[in-house]
Amino acid sequence: MTVPSLIAPREAIRTCAWTASLSRVFSFPGVMAAGLVFLAFWSCAERFDDPDLWWHLRVGQTIWETHQIPTVDQFSFTAASHPWIAHEWLSQLVTFAAFQAGGYQALMLAFCVVASLIVVLSYVICGLWSGNWKVSLVGAMAAFFFLTVSLAIRPLLLGHLFLLVEFLLLYYGFVRKSAAIWALPLLFVIWANCHGSFIFGAVVAALTTVGVCWRFKGWWPRLAVDRRLAIRSCVVLGLCLLAPFVNPVGPELVLYPLNVLGAQPDNIGNIEEWAALNPTEPRGIGLALMLGVIVLVCLVSRKRPTAYEWLALLGTTAMALRHSRMLPLFGFIAAPLMCRLLADAWENYDPRKDRPIVNALMMLAALAFSIAVLPSTRDIQKQIAAKEPVKATHSMNALGLSGPVLNDYAWGGYLMWANRSQPVFIDGRADIYAWTGVLRDFGRWALLQEDPRLLLDRYKIQTCLIRTSSPMANVLPYLPGWKKVYSDDLAVVFTRSSAAATP
């Protein structure tokens, strides 16, 4: 036997393996994933500005420059030096690092990439759960639809990404029995230092462990047969519960999410994203439709959700109805379940019908379109100017207005970032202002629930920067000693004369 005859079979095996890998990449699911990436980029293109982005950037810059995590408030005059936990310190540091690397465009690119990972992972999870990659496309788009309620450059978006990564690790760890499950504690270390939603991830891990250890026969639980898998799941859960304590802040960081839900009624009760879901808005209608489809399939077919699926679905539905902020969690749970129930309603993807070259061209086109929709720095600045008081801030500086400034709640973060010499009255860190009572005072003032002069005098306010459309913009001109010094379609600035006296 000659040498070439020995080598040729090995080369043929390598060639076949390489061809098979390319076929899996340039396949129908790959094209669908590329299309979802374009959908994410297109949806994010006009969503750069978010009120909370700016104070996250400012805190990230403080950590970057001082190499310390703030433990007291440094950015307002109403809560100055009050204890405060930067519990999202790692995501804030990463956000500022992206800005440091390439300015607003780098931030936008990172935003689009994270959103793309979320929607593609949703597609993958729906596909693994249902086995039908065509139906899973509908599920991924449904999950992304609910995600848009919180689609912004915020740590919360990383929390959603980590939740889907957890789903994937749990699937491969307990369904495929892969060693990937041991990466879950490391995920929780990173997750806890980025966002408080790790608490929900801990609940998911706990329910999964119970599901591994206990099976349901009808509605009655019984011990699982696979004791080895049950023991491993309990060990992993224990490590996941301990992992959040690996942080530079201390136990306070782990307990913070519970504090938000149980000890901050002013925060939960007054912030729009924590409000109850409006059933007549598009997302409320979408939630009702998804639940209706799931119930209808259960009635007309033999497929049924498991007891744990019902528990997860009903739990996230209740959370979404109570707080619209929780809608993405409902989408991540309901979409794979809906896809599993509808898997037989549409013929599955057949790999034999794939056309790798055509698929590759379509994927390249999706990538090109994704890059094309990215806004330029100038476009991003226009988005900022449309929502933030850019001109009004320049006017205040040009006029040399000094002294305590009362600002609109949504603009506090931008002022922290763009007007750093002047401490803010209030910003998106609702927790610290709820603790100090400032949030309650500001709400009563903004809604004309008390004499506006009480707050202005209590905090010795000299300048007010508020929305032109706000009720207080029609009241301040009639208060003694107050006059308008600047206004545009978005913002208006009032200042108090030094000789003004309050009756």
N, C-alpha and C positions, 0 to 999 in steps of 0.2 A: 504494500500500500504506500503510495507516495505521500509526501508532506502536504501538498495542496488538497488531497482528498481528505486529510484529517482536519484541516482548517475550514474548509468550505461549509460543512454542516454547522459549525459554531457561528460563522459569519451569517449564515442563513437564519439561525435562531435569533441573533442580535437584530438583524434587519426586520424580521417579523415582529419582534417585541417593540422596536422603534416605530414601525408602521402602526401597530395596535395602539401605542400611546398617542400618536398623532391623531388617529381616528377617534379616540375618546375625547381628545381636546377639541378637535374641529367636528363636533357632532351636533345633533339637534339641540340637546340640552345646553351645549356650549353657546350656540347661537342665541337661545332664549336668555341665558345669563348675560350675554353681551347686550342684548336689547334692554334688559333690566338695568344694566349699568348706565346706559344712555338715559333711561327714564329717571334714574336718580340724579344724574348730572343736570338734566334739563329742569327737574323740579327744584334743585338747590340753587340754580343760577340767579334767581331773584330773591333769595332768602338770606343774604349775607348778614344784614343788620338784625340784631336781636337785642332788646334792652339789657339782658344779662351778659351778653358777650363782653361788654366793655369793662365791667367790674371784675369779671374772671381774668381778662387780660391784665388789668391793673394789679390784681393780687398775684398773678403769675410773674409779672415783672418784679414785684417786691421780693418774691422768693428767689428769683433769678439773680437779682442784684445783691441781696443781703445774705443769701444762703441760709435763711431762717424762715420758718413758717410762722405767720402772724398769730399771736395768742390774744391780742386785744385789738380793738378797732383803731385804725390809723387814718381813716379816710373821711369821717364825718365830724361835725362839731356837736351834734345832738347825742351821739353815743360814744364820744371820744374816750379812749382808754377802758371802755367796758370790755370784759372778757368775751372773746369770740373765737370760735374754732373754724379754721380754714379746712373743713373736712374734705374738700375736693381738691386738695393742694396739688396732687400729682397731675390731674387733668388740666388744672390751671397752668402748671409749669409747662406741660406739653403744648398747650395752646399758645403761650407766649413764645416758646421755642420755635413753633411753626412761623409765627409772625416775625421773629428775629431772623429766620432763615430767608424769608422772601416777601415780607410785608403782607398786605391784604390778599394778594393773589395766592400766596402759599397757604394762607388760612382757608381760602375758598377751595383750593385743590384738596387740602386735607379733609375739609368738610364733605366734599363730594365723594372722596374715596371711602370715608367711614360710612356714609349713607349707602354707597354701592355695595360695600361688604354686608351691610344689614339686609338689603333686599336680595342679594344673591344667596346669603345663608338661609334666608326665609324660603327661597326656592329649593335649595338643597334639602332642607329639613322636611318640607312638604313632599318632595320627591321620595326621600327615604321612608317617610311615614306611610305614603300611599302606594308607592311603586309605580305611579303613573306620572311621567314627566310633563305630559300635556295638561292634565288637570292641575298639576302643581303650579303651572304658570299663573293660572287664575288665583290660586291661593296666595302666591307671592305678591301679586298685584293688590289683593285685598289687604294683606298685612301691611304693605307699603302705604295704602290709602289711610289706614288708621295711624300709621307712624307720622303722617304729615302734621298731626296736631302738635308735635314737639320737634319738628324738623328744623333745627337751628344749630348754630355753633355753640353748643353747651355741653357740659359734662354728662348731662342726661343721655345724650346720644351715645356716648361710650357705654353707659350702663345698659342700653338696649343691645348694643353689639355684644357685650359680655354675656348677656342672658342667652343669646342665640348660640354663642360658643359653648356655653354650659349645656344647652340642649343637645348639641352635636356630641360633646364628650360623654354625656349620659347615654346617648344612643349607642355609640360605639363601645362604651364601657360595659353596658349591661345587656344590650341586645346582641351586639357582635362579640362581646366578651373580650374586648381589646384592652391592652395595657394603657391606652390613652386616658383612661379614667383617672390615673394617678397625676395627671396634669391639672385636675380640678382644684386642689388646694392652692396651687400656684396662681391659678386664675383668680381665686378669691382674695389672695394677697394684693394683687394689682387692682382688682375691682373695688375693694374696700377703701383704697387710697385715692380712687378716682371719683366714686359716686356712692351715695347712700342706698342705691337700689340693690346693693348686694344682699340686703335683708330679704328681698323677694327671692333672690337666687338661693338663699339658704333654705327658704320654705320649699322651693322646688326640689332641692337636693334631699330634704327631709322626707317629702312625700314620695319621691322616687325610691328612697331607701325602704320606706314602709311598703311600697308596692313590690319591691324585690323580696322582702322578708315575708310578706303576707299576700296570699292570693285570695281572690273572691270566688266562691262557688255559689253562683246566684248573687245574693247580697250578704252572704255570710263569709267572713274571712277565715282562712286557715293558713298554717305555717307553710312556707315554701319548701320544696323538696331539695333544691340546690343550696345546701347549707354553706358551702364554700363561697358561693357568690354572695350570699346574704352576709357572711362575716366580712368579706371584702367591702361591701357597700357600707356597712356600719363603720369600718375603719376610715374609709374615705370621707364619710359624713362627719366623723369626729374631727378629722384634720381640716375640713372645710369650715367648721364652726370655730376652730382655733385660729385659722389663717388670718381673719381680719384684725386680730390683736397684734399682728406684725406690722406696726406702723409707727411713725415718729411722733405722733400726737399723744397716744395713750388710749385707755379705755373709753374716753369721752368720744373719740371718733366712731367707735363701734356703737355706742349708745345714741349717737346723734339722730339717726333716722327715727328711732322710737320717740325721741323728744319732739321731733317735728309733728308726728301723728298724735301724740298724747298731751303735749304741754304747750302748743302754740296755736290756740284757737283763733287768735287774731290773724295769724298767717294763713291758716287753712280757710278761714271764713271770708277773707277780704281779697285774696289774690285770684284773678280770673281763671288761671289754669287749674286751680283747685275746686272750681265751681262744679255743680252737678251737670251732667250731660243734658243738653237740650234735645229731646227726642225728635224735634221737627227739623233740626239741621241735618246736612248731608251725612255726617258721620253717625248721628243717631239713627237715621233711616238705614244706613249701611249695617249697623249693629243688629237692628231688628231683622233685616233681610238675611244675614248670615245665620242668626238663631232660627229663623223660619225655615231655611233650607235644611239645617241639621235636623230639626224636629220632623220636617216633612219626609226626609229620607228614612228616618227611623220608623215612620208610620207605614211607608209603602214598600220597604225592603226588610230583609232579615238582618241587615247590618246594624249594630248597636255600639255606641261608645261604651268603654269600660267604666267601672265605678270611679276610677281615678280620673279618667277623662271628663266624666260628668262633674266631679268635684272641682277640677281645674277650670272647666268652662264656666260653671256657675259662680265660682269665686271671682274670676276676672271680670265676668259680666257685672257682678255687684260692684266691684271696684270702679269699673268704667262708668257705670250709671251714677255713682256717688261723686266721682272726680273725673272730669274729662281728660285730665293728665294721664290717666291709667288706660286710655284707649289702646295704645300700642301693645300693652300686655295682653289685652283681649285678642288683638289681631294675631299675635304670635302663638296663642293657644288655639284659637278657633280655626285658623287657616289650615294647619296640618290635619286637624280632626275632620274638617269639611272635605278636604282632598281625599282622605282615606275612605270616607263614606261614599264619595262620588267617583272613586277610582274606576268603577266598571261602566260609568256613564259615557265614557269617551275612549275609543280605542287607544291602546298604549303606543308609545314610540317604538318603532322597529329599527334597530341599528343597521340592519341590512339595507335599508333604503337611504342611508346617509350618503351625502355627496361632500366629502371632505374639502375639496377645492372650493366649491360654492359656499360651503359653510365658513371657510377661512376668509373669503372675500366679504361675506356679510358681517363677520366679526370685526374685521378691519374697518369696515364702513361705520359700524356702531362706535368703535373707538375714535375714529376721526370726527364723527358728529359730536361725541361727548366732549372732545377737546374744543371743538368749534363753539359750543354753547357757553364755555367758561367766560365770564365777564372780565373785561380789562380793569386795570386799576381805576381808570376814569369812570367806568360804569359803576364800579363798587362805590366810589365816592358819591356818585349821584344817588345811589340807594341810601347811603348814610344821610345825605343832606335832605332826602325826602322824609325821613323819620326823626332825625335828631336835630336839636337847635344849633346847628353849625353857625349860621349867620348871627343869631342872637348872642351866642357866646363871644364871637368876635366883637360884636357891638358893645357888650358889657366890658370887655377888656379895653376897647378903644376909649370908652367913656370913663375908665378908671373907677368903676363902681367897686366899693369895698364893703367890708362888714358881712355879717351872716346873710347868706342867700337861701331863700326858700325855693326849692326846685320841684318840678313835677316828678312824681314817683318814678315813671318810666325813664326819665332822663338822668337820674342820678348816676347810673353807671357810666354813661357817656361823659358826664362832667368829671367824674373821677379820672377818666382816661385823658380827656382833651383839655381840662382846665385844672391842672393838678395843684396849682397854688391856692385854690379856694376849696376848703372842705365843704362837703355836700350836706344838705339837710337830711336827705333820705335817698336810698337807692334800692336795688333789687335784693339786697341781703335782708329779706323780710324777717329772718329769725332774730337778729340783734335788735331791730326796731320794735319787734313784738315784745321782746324781753324788757326793753326800756320804756315801753308805753308810747313811743314816738309814732308808731304805725297807727295806733288808735287815735292819737291827737290829730295826725295829718288827715285821716279819713273823715273825722268829724268836721275839720276845717274845709276840706275839699268839697264835701257834700252839703255845706251850709247848715250843719246841724247845731251850730252854736255861733255866738258872736265872733266873727273872724279876727277881731282885734285881740281877743284873749290869747290866741296862739302867737300872733305876731309880736305881742309884747312879752309873752313868756319866754320866747327864744330870742328876743331882741333882733328881729328880722329887719334888715335895711333894704333888701332887694328881693323881688319875687320874679322868678322865671317860670312861667306857666304856659299852658296851651291857650291859643287864641279862642278855641272852642269850649274851654272849661267854664263852668258857672261862675267861678271866682273872678274870671276876667271881666265880667260885667259888674262885679261888686266893688273891686278895689278902687276904680276911679271915683267912687262916692265916699270913700273913707277919708277922714281929715288927714292931710299931710302926704297923701300918696298921689303920684302922678306917673303917667305912661311916658317912657323915654325911648321905647323901641317896639315895633310890632311888624310882623309879616303874616303870611297865611298860616304859618305853623305855630309860632311862638310870640309871646308878648312879654315885655320887661317893665316892671313897675319899681319905682324907688321911693323911699321915704325921706322927706326933708328933715334935717337935723333938728329943726325947731318945732316939729310936729308933736303935739301932746294928745294923749288919748284920754277922753272923758272917763 
